[in-house]
């Protein structure tokens, strides 16, 4: 169980025809989304589309609930030592992988050793660099010995990028081609960019599901997804395009769930090359952009202008941040001071499909930067190509939608610390950013942590390696017969485990 069949790409028309021909089922939830996973290795995937699929198949030690609290997953309990340098987990004795094997401490140890191995290129490696050794004193206990207190470590462990996988799969090198997880569903079939079939994992320790499985169709045209909802060919759908989402409530029998999310839209600058090496050029770009205008044009105003920290407990009022109100006069003066009064040419890359607003964001930014002499060429590309270039840091500018986290350190250390494994994607680091991030990592007083990360927000927006734009919403749509789904600020679809299907 868990071996995935990977087939050739099918067209959206073929999928729509299959949907129309398929018999209705009260037991299997028929779903649709517009963007497919780009890979199946939970430790390496960064695309939202991949995370959404893999979080249904794999589990971390802990997870985050709808109120952003850390709650049990594979682990039933955990405890930091008094000095903060030891974190001990007790595993759920009922936790099993989909092949029936019990989840053992050796699997936890092997998983984190793989994440920490630089050769793995794990997406979240830098979150776990405080781990020095891992002990497995008995069949239900895992002890992480840390080099220093690490307050956000537990939150970091709630990510699917910290999923626990079988030690045997690591040894066999089958991650990415076979999916043996301990999550609520088993991935039986994957046809890239076409469909996925999942069945309920009878070994899941979280309890028995009310549905037998998920039949997921990949329909790149979200108007086709809405049409499928209207006709009952699809029961539940993830919607990315706010224009399509706003049409859902006007359809009898359909419900729209709209949830603010922690993920953020951002313009990433390459501060290591060309004109953007100059601080004043980067600041000019920040001053030239009207963030509200980008939000209104690209997302119909469905969101809010944001600073770097999107979690409510740490968010800074954007009015307190550098140049968050467009100021073209200041932008032009900064360009002149940097000896770029005549501007320069650059390219901005954006992905098709994720987010669907990327092209519109790029076009508005292109128009706004033209006001200060920056001639911006837009490069649109398929998501897998975009991700490959993004992970290499191969861009002048990039329109991006990046994931949010409940803790600032967990959210940003991979970019804004000197040891961050994605610092080459951030294209910038300085001593103050590194110091503030690491101070926030070990500080245990909540009020002082908030002060530290407020300083971080103000400093990073002033040096302007990136231009933060806005946060939006996650949208899910369903027919009236689907009950029980609960959306979360992380955009997770784990709430599908509570879904029931009625008549």
C-alpha positions as CSV (number, residue, x, y, z in Angstrom):
1,X,0.0,0.0,0.0
2,X,1.3,3.5,-0.8
3,X,3.0,2.8,-4.1
4,X,1.9,5.6,-6.4
5,X,1.2,5.1,-10.1
6,X,2.5,8.1,-12.0
7,X,0.9,8.4,-15.4
8,X,1.1,10.8,-18.3
9,X,-0.6,14.2,-18.4
10,X,-4.3,14.2,-19.4
11,X,-6.0,17.3,-20.8
12,X,-8.6,19.3,-18.8
13,X,-11.2,18.4,-21.4
14,X,-10.6,14.7,-20.8
15,X,-10.9,15.2,-17.0
16,X,-14.1,17.2,-17.5
17,X,-15.6,14.4,-19.6
18,X,-14.6,11.8,-17.0
19,X,-16.2,13.9,-14.3
20,X,-19.5,14.0,-16.3
21,X,-19.4,10.3,-16.8
22,X,-18.5,9.3,-13.3
23,X,-21.3,8.0,-11.1
24,X,-22.1,9.9,-7.9
25,X,-20.8,8.5,-4.7
26,X,-21.9,9.3,-1.2
27,X,-18.7,7.8,0.2
28,X,-16.0,9.4,-1.9
29,X,-15.6,13.1,-1.9
30,X,-15.1,14.4,-5.4
31,X,-12.7,17.4,-5.4
32,X,-11.1,19.7,-7.8
33,X,-8.2,22.2,-7.7
34,X,-6.4,24.1,-10.4
35,X,-2.7,23.4,-9.6
36,X,-1.2,20.0,-9.0
37,X,1.7,18.9,-6.8
38,X,5.2,19.2,-8.3
39,X,6.6,16.3,-6.4
40,X,6.0,13.9,-3.5
41,X,9.0,14.1,-1.2
42,X,7.6,15.9,1.9
43,X,11.0,17.1,3.0
44,X,11.8,18.9,-0.3
45,X,8.5,20.4,-1.5
46,X,7.9,24.1,-1.2
47,X,4.9,24.7,-3.6
48,X,1.6,25.1,-1.9
49,X,0.0,22.6,-4.3
50,X,2.4,20.0,-3.2
51,X,2.0,20.7,0.5
52,X,-1.8,20.6,0.2
53,X,-1.6,17.0,-1.2
54,X,1.2,15.7,1.1
55,X,-0.4,17.0,4.3
56,X,-3.2,14.5,3.6
57,X,-0.8,11.6,3.4
58,X,2.0,12.3,5.8
59,X,2.1,13.6,9.4
60,X,4.6,15.6,11.5
61,X,5.1,15.0,15.2
62,X,2.7,17.9,15.9
63,X,0.3,20.0,13.9
64,X,-1.3,23.5,14.1
65,X,-5.0,23.8,14.6
66,X,-7.5,26.4,13.4
67,X,-6.6,28.7,16.3
68,X,-2.9,28.3,15.6
69,X,-2.3,26.2,18.6
70,X,0.2,23.3,18.5
71,X,-1.7,20.0,19.0
72,X,-0.7,16.3,18.9
73,X,-0.2,14.4,15.7
74,X,2.2,11.5,15.8
75,X,3.3,12.6,19.2
76,X,0.8,12.4,22.0
77,X,2.8,14.7,24.4
78,X,6.0,16.7,24.6
79,X,8.0,18.6,27.1
80,X,11.0,21.0,27.1
81,X,13.5,20.6,29.9
82,X,13.9,23.4,32.4
83,X,17.0,24.8,30.7
84,X,15.2,24.6,27.3
85,X,18.0,22.4,25.8
86,X,16.1,19.1,25.6
87,X,12.8,18.4,23.9
88,X,11.2,15.1,24.7
89,X,8.3,13.5,22.8
90,X,6.1,10.6,23.6
91,X,4.7,9.0,20.5
92,X,1.1,7.9,20.1
93,X,1.3,4.1,20.6
94,X,-1.4,3.8,17.9
95,X,0.4,5.7,15.3
96,X,1.0,3.5,12.2
97,X,2.2,4.0,8.6
98,X,-0.3,3.1,5.9
99,X,1.5,-0.2,5.3
100,X,0.6,-1.2,8.9
101,X,4.0,-0.7,10.4
102,X,4.1,1.1,13.8
103,X,5.7,4.5,13.8
104,X,8.8,4.0,15.9
105,X,11.4,6.4,17.4
106,X,13.9,5.2,14.8
107,X,11.6,6.6,12.1
108,X,11.6,10.0,13.8
109,X,15.3,10.0,14.2
110,X,15.9,8.9,10.6
111,X,13.5,11.6,9.3
112,X,15.2,14.4,11.2
113,X,18.7,13.2,10.3
114,X,17.6,13.2,6.7
115,X,16.3,16.7,7.0
116,X,19.5,17.9,8.6
117,X,21.7,16.3,6.0
118,X,22.7,19.0,3.6
119,X,22.7,16.6,0.7
120,X,19.0,16.2,1.1
121,X,18.3,19.9,0.3
122,X,15.4,19.8,2.7
123,X,13.2,22.9,2.5
124,X,13.1,23.5,6.3
125,X,16.6,22.3,7.3
126,X,17.6,25.6,8.9
127,X,14.7,25.4,11.3
128,X,16.4,22.4,13.0
129,X,20.0,23.4,13.3
130,X,19.9,23.5,17.1
131,X,19.4,19.8,17.1
132,X,22.8,18.2,18.1
133,X,21.8,14.6,18.8
134,X,18.6,12.5,18.9
135,X,18.1,9.7,21.5
136,X,15.5,6.9,21.4
137,X,15.6,5.5,24.9
138,X,12.5,3.3,24.4
139,X,9.8,2.3,21.8
140,X,7.7,5.4,22.5
141,X,10.2,8.2,23.4
142,X,12.3,10.5,21.3
143,X,14.7,13.0,22.9
144,X,16.1,16.0,20.9
145,X,19.2,17.3,22.5
146,X,19.8,21.0,21.5
147,X,22.8,23.2,21.4
148,X,20.8,26.1,22.8
149,X,17.2,26.9,23.9
150,X,15.0,27.1,20.7
151,X,11.6,28.5,21.4
152,X,10.2,28.2,17.9
153,X,11.4,24.6,17.4
154,X,8.1,23.0,18.3
155,X,6.2,25.2,15.8
156,X,8.7,24.3,13.2
157,X,8.0,20.6,13.8
158,X,4.3,21.2,12.9
159,X,5.2,21.6,9.2
160,X,4.7,18.9,6.6
161,X,8.4,19.7,5.7
162,X,9.1,17.9,9.0
163,X,7.0,14.9,8.2
164,X,7.9,11.6,9.8
165,X,8.6,9.0,7.1
166,X,9.6,5.3,7.5
167,X,13.3,4.8,8.1
168,X,13.1,1.9,5.6
169,X,11.9,4.3,2.9
170,X,14.9,6.6,3.5
171,X,17.3,3.6,3.4
172,X,15.6,2.3,0.2
173,X,15.6,5.8,-1.5
174,X,12.0,5.5,-2.4
175,X,10.7,8.9,-1.1
176,X,9.2,10.7,-4.0
177,X,8.2,7.6,-5.8
178,X,6.3,5.8,-3.0
179,X,4.2,7.5,-0.4
180,X,4.0,5.6,2.9
181,X,2.8,8.0,5.5
182,X,0.9,7.9,8.8
183,X,-1.7,10.6,7.7
184,X,-5.4,10.3,7.2
185,X,-5.3,9.2,3.5
186,X,-3.3,6.9,1.3
187,X,-2.3,8.2,-2.2
188,X,-3.2,5.3,-4.5
189,X,-2.8,7.0,-7.8
190,X,-1.2,10.2,-9.2
191,X,-1.6,11.3,-12.8
192,X,0.5,14.5,-12.8
193,X,-1.5,17.6,-13.8
194,X,-4.6,15.4,-14.1
195,X,-5.8,13.7,-11.0
196,X,-5.2,12.0,-7.7
197,X,-7.0,9.2,-6.0
198,X,-6.8,8.8,-2.2
199,X,-8.4,6.3,0.1
200,X,-9.0,6.6,3.8
201,X,-6.0,5.2,5.8
202,X,-7.5,2.4,7.9
203,X,-4.4,2.6,10.1
204,X,-4.7,6.3,10.9
205,X,-4.4,6.9,14.6
206,X,-6.6,10.0,14.3
207,X,-9.8,8.0,14.1
208,X,-12.1,6.7,11.5
209,X,-13.0,9.0,8.6
210,X,-16.6,9.6,7.5
211,X,-15.6,9.3,3.9
212,X,-14.0,6.5,2.0
213,X,-11.6,8.7,0.1
214,X,-10.9,11.6,-2.3
215,X,-11.1,11.7,-6.1
216,X,-9.2,14.9,-7.0
217,X,-9.3,16.4,-10.5
218,X,-6.8,19.0,-11.7
219,X,-8.7,21.6,-13.7
220,X,-6.4,24.6,-14.5
221,X,-9.4,26.7,-15.5
222,X,-11.2,27.7,-12.3
223,X,-14.3,28.6,-14.2
224,X,-14.5,25.0,-15.1
225,X,-14.2,24.1,-11.5
226,X,-17.1,26.4,-10.6
227,X,-19.2,24.8,-13.5
228,X,-18.4,21.3,-12.1
229,X,-19.6,22.5,-8.7
230,X,-22.8,23.8,-10.2
231,X,-23.6,20.6,-11.9
232,X,-22.7,18.4,-9.0
233,X,-19.8,16.7,-10.7
234,X,-17.6,18.0,-7.9
235,X,-18.5,18.2,-4.3
236,X,-15.6,20.3,-2.9
237,X,-13.1,22.6,-4.5
238,X,-10.1,24.8,-3.7
239,X,-10.4,28.2,-5.4
240,X,-7.4,30.4,-5.8
241,X,-8.9,33.1,-8.1
242,X,-10.8,35.7,-6.0
243,X,-12.9,36.6,-9.1
244,X,-14.2,33.0,-9.3
245,X,-14.6,32.8,-5.5
246,X,-16.8,35.8,-5.4
247,X,-19.2,34.1,-7.8
248,X,-19.8,31.1,-5.6
249,X,-22.3,32.6,-3.2
250,X,-24.6,33.6,-6.1
251,X,-25.1,29.9,-7.0
252,X,-27.9,28.1,-5.1
253,X,-26.7,25.0,-3.3
254,X,-23.0,26.2,-3.1
255,X,-21.2,27.5,0.0
256,X,-18.0,29.6,0.0
257,X,-15.5,29.3,3.0
258,X,-13.3,32.4,3.1
259,X,-10.4,32.4,5.6
260,X,-7.6,35.0,6.1
261,X,-4.2,33.3,5.7
262,X,-0.7,33.8,6.9
263,X,0.9,33.4,3.4
264,X,2.0,36.6,1.8
265,X,2.5,38.1,-1.7
266,X,5.9,39.7,-2.2
267,X,8.2,41.2,-4.8
268,X,11.6,39.6,-4.2
269,X,14.6,41.6,-5.4
270,X,18.1,40.2,-6.2
271,X,20.2,42.5,-4.0
272,X,23.4,40.8,-5.0
273,X,23.5,41.9,-8.7
274,X,23.2,45.0,-10.8
275,X,21.5,48.2,-9.8
276,X,19.6,46.5,-6.9
277,X,22.9,46.0,-5.0
278,X,22.4,49.7,-4.2
279,X,20.4,50.3,-1.0
280,X,18.8,53.5,-2.4
281,X,17.6,51.7,-5.6
282,X,15.9,49.1,-3.5
283,X,14.4,51.8,-1.3
284,X,13.2,53.6,-4.4
285,X,11.5,50.5,-5.7
286,X,9.7,50.2,-2.3
287,X,8.6,53.8,-2.4
288,X,7.4,53.6,-6.0
289,X,5.0,50.7,-5.4
290,X,1.4,51.4,-4.3
291,X,0.7,48.2,-2.4
292,X,-3.0,48.9,-2.1
293,X,-3.2,49.4,-5.9
294,X,-1.5,46.1,-6.5
295,X,-4.0,44.4,-4.1
296,X,-7.0,46.1,-5.7
297,X,-6.0,45.3,-9.2
298,X,-4.8,41.7,-8.7
299,X,-7.0,40.5,-5.9
300,X,-10.1,42.8,-6.2
301,X,-9.1,44.2,-2.8
302,X,-9.6,40.7,-1.2
303,X,-6.9,41.0,1.4
304,X,-4.9,43.6,3.3
305,X,-1.5,45.3,2.9
306,X,1.0,43.6,5.1
307,X,4.4,43.9,6.5
308,X,6.8,40.9,6.8
309,X,5.0,39.4,9.8
310,X,1.5,38.2,9.0
311,X,0.7,36.3,12.3
312,X,-1.6,38.4,14.5
313,X,0.6,38.0,17.6
314,X,3.6,39.7,16.0
315,X,2.2,41.8,13.1
316,X,3.4,45.4,12.9
317,X,1.2,48.2,11.7
318,X,2.3,48.8,8.1
319,X,2.1,52.6,8.7
320,X,5.1,52.2,11.0
321,X,7.2,50.7,8.2
322,X,9.5,52.3,5.6
323,X,7.7,53.9,2.7
324,X,4.5,51.9,2.9
325,X,2.6,54.9,1.4
326,X,3.6,55.3,-2.2
327,X,5.9,58.3,-2.6
328,X,7.1,58.8,-6.2
329,X,9.0,62.0,-5.5
330,X,11.0,60.3,-2.8
331,X,11.5,57.3,-5.1
332,X,12.9,59.5,-8.0
333,X,15.1,61.4,-5.6
334,X,16.6,58.0,-4.3
335,X,17.2,56.8,-7.8
336,X,19.1,60.1,-8.6
337,X,21.1,59.8,-5.4
338,X,22.1,56.3,-6.5
339,X,23.2,57.5,-9.9
340,X,20.3,55.8,-11.6
341,X,18.2,58.8,-12.5
342,X,17.8,57.4,-16.0
343,X,16.6,54.1,-14.6
344,X,17.6,50.6,-15.7
345,X,16.2,47.4,-17.3
346,X,15.4,44.2,-15.4
347,X,13.3,41.1,-15.6
348,X,10.6,39.9,-13.2
349,X,9.5,36.2,-13.2
350,X,6.1,35.0,-12.2
351,X,4.4,31.6,-12.3
352,X,1.3,30.7,-14.1
353,X,-1.4,29.3,-11.9
354,X,0.1,29.8,-8.4
355,X,-1.0,32.3,-7.5
356,X,-3.4,33.0,-10.3
357,X,-2.9,36.7,-9.5
358,X,0.8,36.6,-10.3
359,X,0.5,38.0,-13.9
360,X,-1.7,40.8,-12.8
361,X,0.6,41.7,-9.9
362,X,3.6,41.7,-12.3
363,X,1.8,44.0,-14.7
364,X,0.8,46.5,-12.0
365,X,4.3,46.5,-10.6
366,X,5.7,46.9,-14.2
367,X,3.6,50.0,-14.7
368,X,4.4,51.5,-11.3
369,X,8.2,51.0,-11.6
370,X,8.1,52.6,-15.1
371,X,7.3,55.8,-13.3
372,X,10.8,55.9,-11.9
373,X,12.5,54.7,-15.1
374,X,12.7,51.0,-14.4
375,X,12.0,49.0,-17.6
376,X,10.6,45.7,-16.4
377,X,10.2,42.7,-18.6
378,X,7.8,40.1,-17.4
379,X,8.7,36.4,-17.7
380,X,5.7,34.1,-17.2
381,X,6.6,30.4,-16.8
382,X,5.1,27.1,-15.6
383,X,5.1,26.5,-11.9
384,X,7.7,23.7,-12.0
385,X,10.1,25.9,-14.1
386,X,9.5,28.8,-11.8
387,X,10.2,26.8,-8.6
388,X,13.4,25.4,-10.1
389,X,14.7,28.9,-10.9
390,X,13.4,30.3,-7.6
391,X,15.2,27.6,-5.6
392,X,18.4,28.5,-7.5
393,X,17.9,32.2,-6.9
394,X,18.1,32.7,-10.6
395,X,16.1,36.0,-11.1
396,X,16.4,39.8,-11.0
397,X,13.0,40.1,-9.4
398,X,10.3,37.5,-8.6
399,X,6.6,37.8,-7.9
400,X,6.1,35.2,-5.2
401,X,3.5,33.8,-2.8
402,X,5.3,32.5,0.2
403,X,4.0,30.5,3.1
404,X,3.4,32.1,6.5
405,X,4.1,30.5,9.9
406,X,2.8,31.1,13.4
407,X,6.3,32.0,14.6
408,X,8.5,34.7,13.0
409,X,11.7,32.7,13.4
410,X,10.2,29.6,11.9
411,X,8.8,31.7,9.1
412,X,12.0,33.5,8.1
413,X,15.2,32.0,9.4
414,X,15.8,30.1,6.2
415,X,15.9,33.4,4.4
416,X,17.2,36.0,6.9
417,X,20.0,34.2,8.9
418,X,23.5,33.6,7.8
419,X,23.0,29.8,8.1
420,X,19.6,29.9,6.3
421,X,19.3,27.3,3.6
422,X,17.4,29.7,1.4
423,X,19.6,32.7,2.0
424,X,20.8,32.4,-1.6
425,X,17.1,32.9,-2.6
426,X,16.7,35.9,-0.3
427,X,19.8,37.4,-1.9
428,X,20.6,39.5,1.1
429,X,21.8,39.3,4.7
430,X,23.3,41.7,7.2
431,X,24.5,41.4,10.8
432,X,21.4,43.1,12.2
433,X,19.0,40.7,10.6
434,X,21.0,37.7,11.7
435,X,21.3,39.0,15.2
436,X,17.6,39.8,15.6
437,X,16.5,36.5,14.3
438,X,18.8,34.5,16.6
439,X,17.9,36.7,19.6
440,X,14.2,36.0,18.9
441,X,15.0,32.3,18.7
442,X,16.3,32.0,22.2
443,X,14.2,34.7,24.0
444,X,11.5,33.1,26.2
445,X,9.7,36.3,27.3
446,X,6.8,36.9,24.9
447,X,6.8,40.7,25.3
448,X,10.5,40.9,24.5
449,X,10.1,38.5,21.5
450,X,7.5,40.8,20.1
451,X,9.9,43.8,20.5
452,X,12.7,41.9,18.8
453,X,10.6,41.0,15.8
454,X,9.1,44.5,15.5
455,X,12.7,45.7,15.2
456,X,13.3,43.0,12.6
457,X,10.2,44.2,10.6
458,X,11.3,47.8,10.6
459,X,14.9,47.0,9.7
460,X,14.1,44.6,6.8
461,X,11.6,46.9,5.2
462,X,14.1,49.8,5.4
463,X,16.9,47.9,3.7
464,X,14.3,46.6,1.2
465,X,15.7,43.4,-0.1
466,X,12.0,42.4,-0.7
467,X,8.9,44.5,-1.0
468,X,6.0,42.9,0.9
469,X,2.7,43.5,-0.7
470,X,-0.4,41.9,0.9
471,X,-2.0,38.9,2.4
472,X,-5.2,37.4,1.0
473,X,-7.7,34.6,1.8
474,X,-8.0,30.9,1.2
475,X,-11.2,29.9,-0.5
476,X,-12.9,26.6,-0.6
477,X,-16.3,26.0,-2.2
478,X,-18.6,23.1,-1.6
479,X,-22.1,21.8,-2.4
480,X,-24.6,21.8,0.4
481,X,-24.3,18.1,1.0
482,X,-20.7,18.6,2.2
483,X,-20.5,19.3,6.0
484,X,-17.8,19.8,8.6
485,X,-14.8,21.3,6.8
486,X,-12.9,23.8,8.9
487,X,-10.5,26.2,7.2
488,X,-7.3,27.4,8.9
489,X,-5.1,30.5,8.6
490,X,-2.3,28.2,7.3
491,X,-4.4,27.3,4.2
492,X,-4.3,23.6,5.2
493,X,-6.8,21.1,3.9
494,X,-6.4,18.9,6.9
495,X,-10.0,19.9,7.8
496,X,-11.1,17.3,5.2
497,X,-10.7,14.7,7.9
498,X,-13.9,16.0,9.5
499,X,-16.0,16.1,6.3
500,X,-19.3,14.2,6.0
501,X,-21.3,13.8,2.8
502,X,-25.1,13.8,3.0
503,X,-27.9,13.9,0.5
